[in-house]
Amino acid sequence: MTRTDTPAAWDERTTLLTMLQYTRDTAAEKCRDLADEYVGAAPLPGSPLMSLGGVVNHLRWVEHSWIENRFVGGPDLGPWTDEEPDREFSLGATTPLEQTLAEYVEQAERTDAIIARLDLDDRSVTPFRSGEHPTLRWVILHLIEENARHNGHLDILRELADGRTGD
């Protein structure tokens, strides 16, 4: 996999989308060659849902929620329920990693197709609790932040799993 955080052009849109893809690719790289036994391992006592598979599945569903559901007003297809609001984490821990990564790529493709037909200043159909409707620009930045933060978690989980660091 070739990852890059250098955009092909230096306009705002290309830069934002390059960084979003870079954080996606980094999450996938953190899981490269991971033994199956570690996919659902949750070694942090204070975070029993934090597994490599769970985090990647969470990232997939975060994109769905922010873009397909909240931004354009499509149905919420997420796996969460009132009884299990973080179900995407538990499902990711028990799903084969190859499947979770493939579904993340498919989600990214849907996200990118939606973003391609919108302007950065377009406003979300669904408002924040404050009543404000965020711009697409803000949502993309939020996704970059979400991915980057969880990539740090993936770093820690991978090191605890098999000692692999970096990437």
QUICOR-V902920 format. One record per pair of residues at least 24 apart in sequence whose C-alpha atoms are under 10 Angstrom apart, sorted by the first residue. I is the first residue (numbers start at 1). J is the second residue. If there is no record, write none. Layout:
i->I j->J
i->I j->J
This chain:
i->1 j->25
i->1 j->26
i->1 j->28
i->1 j->29
i->1 j->32
i->2 j->26
i->2 j->29
i->3 j->29
i->3 j->167
i->12 j->120
i->12 j->137
i->13 j->115
i->13 j->116
i->13 j->119
i->13 j->120
i->13 j->137
i->13 j->140
i->16 j->120
i->16 j->137
i->16 j->140
i->16 j->141
i->16 j->144
i->17 j->112
i->17 j->115
i->17 j->116
i->17 j->140
i->17 j->141
i->17 j->144
i->18 j->144
i->19 j->140
i->19 j->141
i->19 j->143
i->19 j->144
i->19 j->145
i->19 j->148
i->20 j->108
i->20 j->112
i->20 j->140
i->20 j->141
i->20 j->142
i->20 j->143
i->20 j->144
i->20 j->145
i->20 j->146
i->20 j->147
i->20 j->148
i->21 j->108
i->21 j->112
i->21 j->144
i->21 j->147
i->22 j->144
i->22 j->147
i->22 j->148
i->23 j->143
i->23 j->144
i->23 j->145
i->23 j->146
i->23 j->147
i->23 j->148
i->23 j->149
i->23 j->150
i->23 j->151
i->24 j->56
i->24 j->59
i->24 j->60
i->24 j->104
i->24 j->105
i->24 j->108
i->24 j->143
i->24 j->144
i->24 j->147
i->24 j->148
i->24 j->151
i->25 j->105
i->25 j->147
i->26 j->147
i->26 j->148
i->26 j->151
i->26 j->154
i->26 j->155
i->26 j->167
i->27 j->52
i->27 j->55
i->27 j->56
i->27 j->59
i->27 j->101
i->27 j->147
i->27 j->148
i->27 j->150
i->27 j->151
i->27 j->152
i->27 j->153
i->27 j->154
i->27 j->155
i->27 j->167
i->28 j->56
i->28 j->97
i->28 j->98
i->28 j->100
i->28 j->101
i->28 j->102
i->28 j->104
i->28 j->105
i->28 j->151
i->28 j->154
i->29 j->151
i->29 j->154
i->29 j->166
i->29 j->167
i->30 j->56
i->30 j->151
i->30 j->152
i->30 j->153
i->30 j->154
i->30 j->155
i->30 j->156
i->30 j->157
i->30 j->158
i->30 j->159
i->30 j->164
i->30 j->165
i->30 j->166
i->30 j->167
i->31 j->56
i->31 j->97
i->31 j->98
i->31 j->101
i->31 j->154
i->31 j->155
i->31 j->157
i->31 j->158
i->31 j->164
i->32 j->97
i->32 j->98
i->32 j->158
i->32 j->167
i->34 j->97
i->34 j->158
i->34 j->161
i->34 j->162
i->34 j->164
i->35 j->97
i->35 j->161
i->35 j->162
i->36 j->96
i->36 j->97
i->36 j->98
i->37 j->161
i->38 j->93
i->38 j->97
i->38 j->157
i->38 j->158
i->38 j->160
i->38 j->161
i->38 j->162
i->39 j->92
i->39 j->93
i->39 j->94
i->39 j->95
i->39 j->96
i->39 j->97
i->39 j->157
i->39 j->158
i->39 j->161
i->40 j->89
i->40 j->90
i->40 j->91
i->40 j->92
i->40 j->93
i->40 j->94
i->40 j->95
i->40 j->96
i->40 j->97
i->41 j->93
i->41 j->94
i->41 j->157
i->41 j->158
i->41 j->160
i->41 j->161
i->42 j->93
i->42 j->157
i->42 j->160
i->42 j->161
i->43 j->156
i->43 j->157
i->43 j->160
i->43 j->161
i->44 j->156
i->44 j->157
i->44 j->160
i->48 j->89
i->48 j->90
i->49 j->86
i->49 j->87
i->49 j->88
i->49 j->89
i->49 j->90
i->49 j->91
i->49 j->92
i->49 j->93
i->50 j->89
i->50 j->90
i->50 j->92
i->50 j->93
i->50 j->150
i->50 j->153
i->50 j->154
i->50 j->157
i->51 j->89
i->51 j->90
i->51 j->92
i->51 j->93
i->51 j->94
i->51 j->153
i->51 j->154
i->51 j->157
i->51 j->158
i->51 j->161
i->52 j->89
i->52 j->92
i->52 j->93
i->52 j->97
i->52 j->150
i->52 j->151
i->52 j->153
i->52 j->154
i->52 j->155
i->52 j->156
i->52 j->157
i->52 j->158
i->52 j->161
i->53 j->88
i->53 j->89
i->53 j->90
i->53 j->91
i->53 j->92
i->53 j->93
i->53 j->94
i->53 j->95
i->53 j->96
i->53 j->97
i->53 j->98
i->53 j->99
i->53 j->100
i->53 j->101
i->53 j->154
i->54 j->86
i->54 j->87
i->54 j->88
i->54 j->89
i->54 j->90
i->54 j->91
i->54 j->92
i->54 j->93
i->54 j->94
i->54 j->95
i->54 j->97
i->54 j->100
i->54 j->154
i->55 j->88
i->55 j->89
i->55 j->90
i->55 j->92
i->55 j->93
i->55 j->147
i->55 j->150
i->55 j->151
i->55 j->153
i->55 j->154
i->55 j->157
i->56 j->88
i->56 j->89
i->56 j->92
i->56 j->93
i->56 j->97
i->56 j->100
i->56 j->101
i->56 j->103
i->56 j->104
i->56 j->147
i->56 j->150
i->56 j->151
i->56 j->154
i->57 j->87
i->57 j->88
i->57 j->89
i->57 j->90
i->57 j->91
i->57 j->92
i->57 j->93
i->57 j->95
i->57 j->97
i->57 j->99
i->57 j->100
i->57 j->101
i->57 j->103
i->57 j->104
i->58 j->86
i->58 j->87
i->58 j->88
i->58 j->89
i->58 j->90
i->58 j->91
i->58 j->92
i->58 j->100
i->58 j->104
i->58 j->147
i->58 j->150
i->59 j->88
i->59 j->89
i->59 j->104
i->59 j->107
i->59 j->108
i->59 j->143
i->59 j->146
i->59 j->147
i->59 j->150
i->59 j->151
i->60 j->88
i->60 j->100
i->60 j->101
i->60 j->102
i->60 j->103
i->60 j->104
i->60 j->105
i->60 j->106
i->60 j->107
i->60 j->108
i->60 j->147
i->61 j->88
i->61 j->89
i->61 j->103
i->61 j->104
i->61 j->107
i->62 j->88
i->62 j->107
i->62 j->143
i->62 j->146
i->62 j->147
i->63 j->104
i->63 j->107
i->63 j->108
i->63 j->110
i->63 j->111
i->63 j->139
i->63 j->140
i->63 j->142
i->63 j->143
i->63 j->146
i->63 j->147
i->64 j->104
i->64 j->107
i->64 j->108
i->64 j->110
i->64 j->111
i->66 j->111
i->66 j->124
i->66 j->126
i->66 j->136
i->66 j->139
i->66 j->140
i->66 j->142
i->66 j->143
i->67 j->110
i->67 j->111
i->67 j->112
i->67 j->114
i->67 j->115
i->67 j->124
i->67 j->136
i->67 j->139
i->67 j->140
i->67 j->143
i->68 j->107
i->68 j->110
i->68 j->111
i->68 j->114
i->68 j->115
i->69 j->124
i->69 j->125
i->69 j->126
i->70 j->124
i->70 j->125
i->70 j->126
i->70 j->127
i->70 j->128
i->70 j->133
i->70 j->134
i->70 j->139
i->71 j->114
i->71 j->115
i->71 j->122
i->71 j->123
i->71 j->124
i->71 j->125
i->71 j->126
i->71 j->127
i->71 j->133
i->71 j->134
i->71 j->135
i->71 j->136
i->71 j->139
i->72 j->114
i->72 j->115
i->72 j->118
i->72 j->123
i->72 j->124
i->72 j->125
i->72 j->126
i->73 j->124
i->73 j->125
i->73 j->126
i->74 j->125
i->115 j->140
